[in-house]
Amino acid sequence: MNREEITLLGFEIVSYAGEARSKLLEALKVAERGAFEEAEALIESANTSIIEAHNAQTSLLQQEAAGEDLPYSVTLMHGQDHLMTTLLLKDLMKHMVELYKRGVKQ
């Protein structure tokens, strides 16, 4: 895989992770309004985008594990950063939605 392909893969990861991040933040907004089913649907939709980003990442890991020397790309590093923070955000959003649910029940 050449540098241009690595860079494009980085943009792909940024795109999927960014899409997931937007959905997760929207899930928090709808949970604040008490629309918990909609919030959970947004979280699930975000998870689909995260899986796509993870698939792109996994293809690189497989190539490197097979001994291929992959070129460095700041764009890929940026994509990795977006993916990791989005994964953390997903975990937090699940907990936040649950807290909102409990607050409504009390």
C-alpha positions in Angstrom: 0.0 0.0 0.0 1.5 3.4 -1.0 1.4 6.7 0.9 -1.6 8.0 -1.1 -3.7 4.9 -0.3 -2.8 5.2 3.3 -3.8 8.8 3.3 -7.1 8.0 1.7 -7.7 5.3 4.2 -7.1 7.9 6.9 -9.7 10.1 5.4 -12.1 7.2 5.3 -11.6 6.6 9.0 -12.0 10.3 9.8 -15.3 10.3 7.8 -16.8 7.3 9.5 -15.7 8.3 12.9 -16.9 11.9 12.4 -20.3 10.6 11.3 -20.5 8.4 14.4 -19.5 11.3 16.6 -22.3 13.5 15.2 -24.8 10.8 15.8 -23.6 10.2 19.4 -23.9 13.9 20.2 -27.3 14.0 18.7 -28.3 11.0 20.8 -27.4 13.0 23.9 -29.6 15.9 22.8 -32.6 13.6 22.2 -32.0 11.8 25.5 -32.2 15.2 27.3 -35.7 15.5 25.8 -36.6 12.1 27.0 -36.7 10.5 23.6 -34.8 7.4 24.7 -35.7 5.0 21.9 -34.5 7.6 19.3 -31.3 8.1 21.4 -30.6 4.4 21.4 -31.3 4.2 17.6 -28.8 6.9 17.1 -26.2 5.1 19.2 -26.8 2.0 17.2 -26.4 3.9 13.9 -23.2 5.4 15.2 -22.0 2.0 16.0 -22.5 0.9 12.4 -20.2 3.8 11.3 -17.7 2.9 14.0 -17.6 -0.7 12.6 -16.9 0.7 9.1 -14.0 2.8 10.5 -12.7 -0.2 12.4 -12.8 -2.4 9.3 -10.6 0.2 7.5 -8.2 0.2 10.4 -8.2 -3.6 10.6 -7.1 -3.9 6.9 -4.0 -1.9 7.7 -3.2 -4.0 10.8 -3.5 -7.2 8.8 -1.1 -5.8 6.2 1.4 -4.7 8.7 1.1 -8.1 10.6 1.9 -9.8 7.2 5.2 -7.9 7.1 4.3 -5.1 4.7 6.1 -1.9 5.5 3.4 0.8 5.5 4.3 4.5 5.0 3.6 7.0 7.7 0.6 9.4 7.2 -0.5 12.2 9.5 -4.0 11.8 8.0 -4.1 8.2 9.2 -2.8 9.3 12.6 -5.6 11.9 12.7 -8.1 9.2 11.7 -6.9 6.9 14.5 -7.3 9.8 16.9 -10.9 10.4 15.7 -11.8 6.8 16.0 -10.4 6.4 19.5 -12.1 9.5 20.9 -15.4 8.4 19.2 -15.2 5.0 20.8 -14.8 6.7 24.2 -17.7 9.0 23.4 -19.9 6.0 22.5 -19.2 4.5 25.9 -20.0 7.8 27.6 -23.2 8.3 25.7 -24.5 4.9 26.7 -24.0 5.8 30.3 -25.4 9.3 29.9 -28.6 8.1 28.2 -29.0 5.6 31.1 -28.6 8.4 33.6 -31.2 10.5 31.8 -33.6 7.4 31.9 -33.1 7.1 35.6 -33.7 10.8 36.2 -37.0 10.6 34.3 -38.1 7.5 36.4 -37.4 9.2 39.7 
